[in-house]
Each structure stands twice: as structure tokens, then as C-alpha cells.
Amino acid sequence: MDLVAPVVVEPLKRRRCSECRQGPLERMIVEFNSPVCLDCADLGHLVFLRRGDTALTRRAREGSALWAVVVRHNRRRTRYERQGLLVEEAALAEAELSCLADAEARARRRARDAVRRAALDVEITEVLRSEVLRLFPSIPADRATEIAVHASAKGSGRVGRTAAGRSLDRGAVTAAVRASVRHVDTPYDTLLMQGVPRHQARTRVAPAIEAVLRAWRRGGESALGRGRG
């Protein structure tokens, strides 16, 4: 059998209870077109839970043997809008404890996940740095670190965060180094700011990029790095 919850109204005008004459009423029910206070309606022992926290509302309602929906008339929209629930105080207290326990558990889980992610980030960066140094033995150590940190930045979508990067695919690692050289060691960015189309700018700086990569690969000509000439 479907449950039909009582509807409690927050009146916009001053109202008095038709039975006990108490008033003005903050909340009431309407029986036979007459206002009735919550005490006379046997709802006075319930406490108000404002809408907004879905989990708390659901748990308090489920734990309350008696509950009511609280509404208020919106004149502009010409309709009644839900404000919250009236629930048993014990049910609300139990629901609050349950939600608090869940929140604390989620916080602990987030903390553990953050520690794991941080450790993974450090590991990814260090492994990527080692691979950069292996492929380019003459690259300055600080430059290798800079490239690894940039490429493995969380949420960046860069090579260190791709499947190829994480598996240390040679092409992916080389692409990260090439991108760094393009932006740092060539006038590529300046060309873009001058309105040169991206593909043309890449073609212009390609020889300079390859010269730097060759020097870093064979060792001994690392001075080409960082210099725009």
C-alpha cells in the first residue's frame, strides 16, 4: 500500500488554528478548508528538516514512522514548492550520524587515494625522467626533470599521462622532449605570435629541433640546448 504523507503548509498570511485558536501559525495543515496547527494535527512532535541534503533527507524519512511534506505557495510561479520535511527527531539524529560516518569514511578514502596518487605521480615523473636521460644522455639533468614534470602533470593529458607515456613508448617520450625543444629552444612561440600559421612555424623550426635532439642523443653538444641563437 502506497504511503500518503501529510502536507504541511507554511502560510503567507497570518492564520490561527481553527481548533485551539493558537496563532499566528508558522506551519499548519488544512482540514475541511480550515487551518489546523501542528499540535492539534498530532504533528507537533516532529522537527523540520530543510531540503537540500538528499542523503540526509532520504535517511531521515526512511527512519521516521511519521513524516510530513512542508510546502509554501510561490505567488510568482503560482504553485506550491517543497521546503523540506517534518520528521521524528530520533530519526533525524540517526540519519545525521549515518551521514557523518559516511562523510568521514569518504574523507579517509579521499586522503588514502590522494597519498596513492601523489606516490604514483612521483613515480611516473621519475621513471619518465630516467627514460629521457637514457634516450638523450647529453640533455642537462635539470632540463630532463623539467620535461618529465611537465609531461606527467596530473590532468594535463600530456604524454606522461597517456598509455604510451606510462609504458615509456620511445616515440611518446621523444615527442615530449621535442615539444619542449620547440617551445624553449626555437622561436616557434614568437612565430605564432607574429601570425605565422602553426604548420608553417613547425616547418621552419624543425631543423633547429633536430639539431638539438641529435646533440643530446650523441652527447657532447648539449650547448645547443637552451640557446635560440
TIVEX-52139 format. One record per residue (C-alpha): x, y, z. Coordinates in steps of 0.1 Angstrom, whole numbers, plus 5000, padded with zeros to 4 digits. Last residue first. Layout:
N
XYZ;...
# end
This chain:
229
571053174685;568053024705;570252854730;568552634756;570152324741;572852374716;575352364744;574451994747;577051914721;579051634738;576551354738;575151154709;571451194717;571551544732;573351674701;571051504677;567951634696;569351994694;569951964657;566551804651;564852104668;566852354648;565852184615;562152164625;561952544634;560652654600;558352354594;556752404628;556052764621;554452674587;552252424605;551152674631;550352954608;552653254612;550753534629;553653714646;552553554680;552953214663;556453304651;557453414686;556253074700;558352884675;561553094680;563452784690;565052644722;562252664747;558952594728;560252354701;562752204725;560052114750;557851964723;560751754710;561351624745;557751524749;557651364714;560851174723;559051024753;556050924731;558150774704;560150564728;557050424745;557650454782;554550244792;553250544810;553950764780;552150534756;549150504779;548950884782;549651084813;553351134806;552451244770;550251534781;546551504790;547251764817;545051614844;548151534865;551451674852;553451394837;554851584807;555651894826;557451714854;559351494830;560351794808;561651994838;563551694852;565251634818;566052004817;567551994852;569751694841;571151874810;570551654780;573651474770;572351124776;569251174754;567450834752;568550724787;568151074802;564651094789;563950744802;565150834837;562951144837;559950934827;560650694856;561050984880;557851164868;555750844869;557050754904;556351104917;552851094903;552250744916;553250854951;550951154949;548150944936;548550694964;548550964990;545551134974;543650804974;544350755011;543151105018;540051054996;539250735014;539550905048;537251185037;534750935023;534750745056;534251075075;531351165052;529850825055;530050845093;528551195092;525751075070;524950795095;525151025125;522851275108;520351005099;520250875135;519651235148;516951285121;515250955131;515351045167;513751385160;510851245140;510451405107;508951725092;510251765057;511552025034;510552345016;508652204987;507052454963;503352524959;502452694927;501553034912;505153094899;505153444912;502953364942;505153084954;503052894979;504952715007;505352345012;506352105041;506051735035;505151525065;506751235085;505650955107;507450635112;510750815106;513850615097;513150625059;512450995061;515651075080;517650855056;516251015025;516551375038;520151315049;521051165015;519451444996;520851735016;519052045002;515552055017;515152185053;514551935080;511852045105;511251855137;508151645145;506551645179;503851895168;502451655142;499351545161;497151775140;496251975171;499952025178;500652105141;498152385140;494952345120;493852585093;490352535078;489452435043;488052105056;491452025071;494452235061;497752175078;499752435096;503152595098;504352915113;500952985128;499853325141;498453175162;496652945186;492952945182;492752585196;490652425169;490552665139;494252735144;495053095136;496553225103;498653535094;499253535057;501953355037;501153025053;503852755056;501852455046;502152095059;501151805036;500551475053;502451185037;500450935016;502150585018;501450344990;500050005000;
# end
